[in-house]
Amino acid sequence: MITLKQYYRQSATYKILRGMLRQFGSFLDTLGKITRNGIETAKYIFHGQIRWNEVIEQCRRFGISSLPITLSIVSMTTIIVSSQVANEMVKQGGGSFVGMLLTILIVRELGVIMSGFAIISMIGSSLASEIATMRVTEQIDAIEVLKVNPIQYLFVPRVLSGIIMMPVVLIIASVVGVLAGAVSSNLASGLSYISYFDSMWLGIYMKDLFVSILKAVCFGGTIALISCSCGYYASGGAKGVGQATTKAVVWSFVAIVIWDMFFAIAFFF
């Protein structure tokens, strides 16, 4: 005879709740591991225990390798937005504010968010799969046998390169985005370049530039830390490498959106 408890455990409600609790437990476990790795990485950086040759190599990878896709995404997104906004604003007599509006949008949000998404897609996934492969092929175990701390060896150069290079990528992408907006506005609505560049300085302040660069620093370090952590705890062979890469991308996307919300509340409310 089936008891009430057994019947409940066979129900869809029980299975859904159990799955949600399992996912929540996995979320807390992953968050704890990332936080612990972040604290340990910060200790090595603050104590100056840094392999600068490896940092330079990771900076080349983080910055130069990702630049083409980053510029493509930022410029195309700007073209899409500006071609619609400029046309409507010129019709309503607001053509003299198109440059200001697009510049504020690019500097405050579009440049850093789109750059972050591009970095996650190309560099974050690469970092996660690389370290996950090292884990499942026991290369990290070999590093530990040699009395080398994997956090110092693997995490520090990658996280530091993200912190250093993300602002550089952001500045270049924002400049390209502003120029792409000027060309697109001119082609879509006939707005002159003089009118565009004259108005772009009306609403942009040093605070906007400072906040944007600070965002980039946080985004770069967070993407590298999450990607390395997800790869570091991979298991289960090739399938585990794929799962670690997917987790790194998803967590990084969520993390930078949460960071962006905190910055908006702290500086623009």
Stockholm file with secondary structure:
# STOCKHOLM 1.0

chainA/1-269         MITLKQYYRQSATYKILRGMLRQFGSFLDTLGKITRNGIETAKYIFHGQIRWNEVIEQCRRFGISSLPITLSIVSMTTIIVSSQVANEMVKQGGGSFVGMLLTILIVRELGVIMSGFAIISMIGSSLASEIATMRVTEQIDAIEVLKVNPIQYLFVPRVLSGIIMMPVVLIIASVVGVLAGAVSSNLASGLSYISYFDSMWLGIYMKDLFVSILKAVCFGGTIALISCSCGYYASGGAKGVGQATTKAVVWSFVAIVIWDMFFAIAFFF
#=GR chainA/1-269 SS CCCHHHHHHTSHHHHHHHHHHHHHHHHHHHHHHHHHHHHHHHHHHHTTCCCHHHHHHHHIIIIITTHHHHHHHHHHHHHHHHHHHHHHHHHTTCGGGHHHHHHHHIIIIIHHHHHHHHHIIIIIHHHHHHHHHHHHTTHHHHHHHTTCCHIIIIIHHHHHHHHHHHHHHHHHHHHHHHHHHHHHHHHHHCCCHHHHHHHTTSSCCHHHHHHHHHHHHHHHHHHHHHHHHHHHTCCSHHHHHHHHHHHHHHHHHHHHHHHHHHHHHHHHC
#=GC SS_cons         CCCHHHHHHTSHHHHHHHHHHHHHHHHHHHHHHHHHHHHHHHHHHHTTCCCHHHHHHHHIIIIITTHHHHHHHHHHHHHHHHHHHHHHHHHTTCGGGHHHHHHHHIIIIIHHHHHHHHHIIIIIHHHHHHHHHHHHTTHHHHHHHTTCCHIIIIIHHHHHHHHHHHHHHHHHHHHHHHHHHHHHHHHHHCCCHHHHHHHTTSSCCHHHHHHHHHHHHHHHHHHHHHHHHHHHTCCSHHHHHHHHHHHHHHHHHHHHHHHHHHHHHHHHC
//
